[in-house]
Amino acid sequence: MYKHLKKWVFKMDPEKAHENAIMGLKLADSVPLGNKVLDSLYGYKNPHLANKVWDIVFPNPVGLAAGFDKNAEVYRPLAHVGFGHVEVGTITPLAQPGNDKPRLFRLVEDDAIINRMGFNNSGTQIVAKNLAHYQDTAMPVGINIGKNKLTPNEKAASDYEKCLEALYPYGHYFGINVSSPNTPNLRDLQQVDSLRHLLRTIRQKADELEKNGAKRKPILLKVAPDMSDEQMKDVVQVALEEGMDGLIATNTTLSREHVTNRQLAEQTGGLSGPMLFPRALEVVRDIYQEVGDKLPIIGVGGIFTGDDAYRMMRAGASMVQIYTSMIYIGPGAPGEINARLYQLMKQDGFDKVSQIIGADR
């Protein structure tokens, strides 16, 4: 179905197409049998792909990365198109419009996207209301949090604390976004001293919430692919020392190597798509070699096929996330990836997802 719609969709402005997709999913969620129709078209269920990470049961290892459901509006219908989890956000304490338009670009020749959205979102108060019914779905919901654009880095920790406090009851896990290239100087927070202060503050806030009766939630750090290997080792070490529960690897890249359309390559922003996959795979492999089973990894970046997901998990990822592949393949992408992943597992004699995590090691 999407193959026929794609030509029409790709004639639209990319951001308008995204808004229409959100509207369509909200419609499906609101009408009788809407989600059942999604299930019949795109749903995928396979008990062999279920896995427990951080005492959370994920029905399959293919999640939707942050950036699609920015305001936690459509995570419920997304549970019916084959995803094993959805990460909403990035969410900041105060609502903000993001960067000036245009800020989203399709690189069709490369199945890629450049975005410089800039954390456009409705803020914690509205998102909290949208998440109030998250327990209605068996699918885990992650919450990706960041700082407001106008908040200076020396006060960034306060923004993350505010997000955590406002949204803590609603997420199955939290992603700490210090790696987006689209908020000025945000990536400077990955420098060791800044990162240590930030993560320690976040951990202390979570501990405080738990002492007051909140259930413990895993907190994951999302890292950029553009660091050197040494910088990445330092970041991973800080995450370990400051009590993080996992890592999300990786965010979008500033690299434009191998981009076909050189004119679009000049657009500022983060690049996602297949050309990011080799670096994301390398980062996941290196992190897993460093930490083993101490910190579960969610592998992100250029995953378009079940073969990509399988390689990422064999390299050490406990789960994977997609986004750009859904734009180019359509809502059938998670089901196709899961089906192929299971086929590859069976070929290699694996019966459970947990058996393939880090198998290459």
Buried (B, 14 or more C-beta within 10 A) or exposed (E): EBEEEBEEBEEEEBBEBBEEBBEBBBEBBEEEEBBEBBBEBBBBEBEBBBBEBBEBEBBBBBBBBBBBBBBBBBBBBBBBBBBBBBBBBBBBBBBBEBBEEEBBBBBEEBBBBBBBBBBBBBBBEBBBEBBEEBEEBEBBBBBBBBBBBEBEBEEBBBBBBBBBBBBBBBBBBBBBBBBBBBBEEBBEBBBEEBBBBBBBBBBBBBEEBEEEEBEEBBBBBBBBBBBEEEBBBBBBBBBBEBBBBBBBBBBBBEBBEEBEBEEBBEBEBBBBBBBBBEBBBBBBBBBBEBBEEEBBBBBBBBBBBBBBBBBBBBBBBBBBBBBBBBBBBBBBBBBBBBBBBBEBBEEEEBEEBBBBBBEEE
